[in-house]
Amino acid sequence: MSRVPSSHLDAAAVNRPLRGRVAIAGAATYGCGESPGMDDMTLLVRAAQAAVADAGLTMQDIDGLATCSVNASMWTMPVIEHLGINPTYVDGTMIGGSSFIAHLLPAMRALEAGQCKAVLVCYGSAQRSASFGRKESVAARRFMDPQPYETPYEPVLPVTAYALAAARHMHEFGTTRTQLAEVAVAARAWAQMNPEAFMRDPLTIEDVLSARPIASPLTVRDCCLVTDGGGAIVLTRADRARDLPKPPVYVLGNATAIWNRQISCMPDLTTTAAAQSGAQAFAMAGLRAADMDMAQVYDAFTINTLLFLEDLGFCAKGEGGAFVQGGGIAPGGRLAVNTNGGGLSCVHPGMYGIFALIEAVRQLRGEAGTRQLGHHRTAVVHGNGGTLSSQSTAVLGTAEAL
Amino acid sequence: MHLSAHSHYQAELDAGRFCIQHCPQCQRHVFTPRELCPHCGASGLRWVRAGGLGTVYSTSTIARKVDAGGNYNVALIDLDEGVRMMSRVEGVAPEAVAMGQRVQAHVAHKDGRGLVLFTPVREGGAP
């Protein structure tokens, strides 16, 4: 129907020299769930402080910054002001929830070039508790970021966009409502082992199917949480990370792809740009989906997980439903997916990408408590932004995976 | 004065005409309205009347309280010209809209602004 995106970039050739040259040396969350009285900046700063401490560094060691916000378009400046830092490298790229995963590769280049020595990637949002709520935010965004060919039809965004993708996936491949519900049920089962997860009550497939309809075929239990939360990671060159207290988590691959902004401009609703970002990230890493011990994917809605497992190569296109069926991605299943409970049950303060990264770091370090995986050498982390618009994939690994 | 592509599109709609763009270089139709052809990069896209026939590509019933107007349909329509647009299919229950269904466009007005809506094409012929 629409333009078929194509890139001739050989990501393996261009980016391979950066494989494993940079590591995540620190990671932390703060205030996940409900944090009354907090604001975006406070959550960000406290998460940042904890991540820098986790890396065995002080805030004065931070000379690189990557951050963005849904609400403030010049967000790097107040963050720099609050942190009291003087960075020689700054990245404020805002492509929605995948941003913090997309911030990795440019930071790796800056670190490798010697432009800076420690990059803080950070986010905070009091989306749940803030007085400037979701309704005002949606109204402001309609003005700041207009979508004049969709707004007149009153799609409730983002959920309507994902509902249209889910409906199309069901139509083309016979994916069922039960298979979509499996994604939410698996996320909840993982969340029940995570003290930080916001929703930990038992959840059944029947609960998901009979929940309040939002936009067919999705119910409220197919939709991510609205929570507060801050998250941050610290990146350094790998040689420096090896001298710091925590085991380095190496960035083996990273790539970002964007094909559209509006869902109506997406070429094919059942194939996302994750097919491109995933292929390039895996090519850079020299690894395949089959080599991954876990997948932390941006599950803003249940359909996301199916689309991304397919597009990242864990199963063929259209087979995501069968892949997750019967507890396929729940604890004890064929693939560990969103082991913190994901955006569906753990935390989702507006943008989720940084939390997927942090969960991968915790698993790869062996710090994940009762939900800790037995095999934890490699992880793929996948971020999504907008309405299936931006996609960024990272492949991470321990020293064993180098 | 040169109108933006969006202003031109909306002005035509306000006058009751549903127009899309056509690229004189690669001969493909273009939607949403813009300055450059997304297929070949050419400028000078021309406005043409849309035929108005299309097929439902995807559809969703949006839940809304009865006192706010009740449930409604949002759909993606593939026009026969080879472009896709968001719209609504009206004249049937929202949940009766089906993928693959043939639909016909008409220009409606809401708050004085034109917008394109669709109705199902009746079985076996003319809309």
Contacts between the chains, C-beta under 8 A, distances in Angstrom:
chain1	res1	chain2	res2	distance
A	1	B	57	7.3
A	1	B	78	5.6
A	1	B	82	6.7
A	1	B	83	7.5
A	1	B	84	5.3
A	2	B	83	7.5
A	2	B	84	6.2
A	3	B	38	5.2
A	3	B	39	5.9
A	148	B	6	5.9
A	148	B	10	7.8
A	149	B	31	7.9
A	149	B	32	4.5
A	149	B	33	7.8
A	149	B	85	6.6
A	149	B	86	6.3
A	150	B	86	4.8
A	152	B	110	7.1
A	152	B	113	7.5
A	152	B	115	4.7
A	153	B	74	5.5
A	153	B	86	5.3
A	153	B	87	5.9
A	153	B	88	5.4
A	153	B	115	7.7
A	154	B	62	7.4
A	154	B	72	7.2
A	154	B	74	7.2
A	155	B	62	7.3
A	155	B	74	4.9
A	155	B	86	6.7
A	156	B	62	5.9
A	160	B	60	5.8
A	160	B	62	6.3
A	160	B	74	5.4
A	163	B	60	4.1
A	164	B	58	4.3
A	164	B	59	7.3
A	164	B	60	5.4
A	164	B	74	7.3
A	164	B	75	7.9
A	164	B	76	5.9
A	165	B	58	7.4
A	167	B	58	5.1
A	167	B	59	6.2
A	167	B	60	5.8
A	167	B	99	7.2
A	168	B	57	7.1
A	168	B	58	4.3
A	168	B	99	7.1
A	171	B	58	7.4
A	171	B	99	4.8
A	212	B	63	7.4
A	213	B	61	7.7
A	213	B	63	4.5
A	214	B	62	7.9
A	214	B	63	5.8
A	215	B	60	4.7
A	215	B	61	7.1
A	215	B	62	5.1
A	215	B	63	6.9
A	215	B	74	7.6
A	216	B	60	5.4
A	216	B	61	4.2
A	216	B	63	8.0
A	216	B	95	6.8
A	217	B	60	7.7
A	262	B	32	7.4
A	262	B	86	7.6
A	263	B	76	7.5
A	263	B	86	7.4
A	264	B	32	7.4
A	264	B	76	5.8
A	264	B	84	5.9
A	264	B	85	5.9
A	264	B	86	4.1
A	265	B	32	6.5
A	265	B	84	7.5
A	269	B	57	7.6
A	269	B	58	6.0
A	269	B	76	7.6
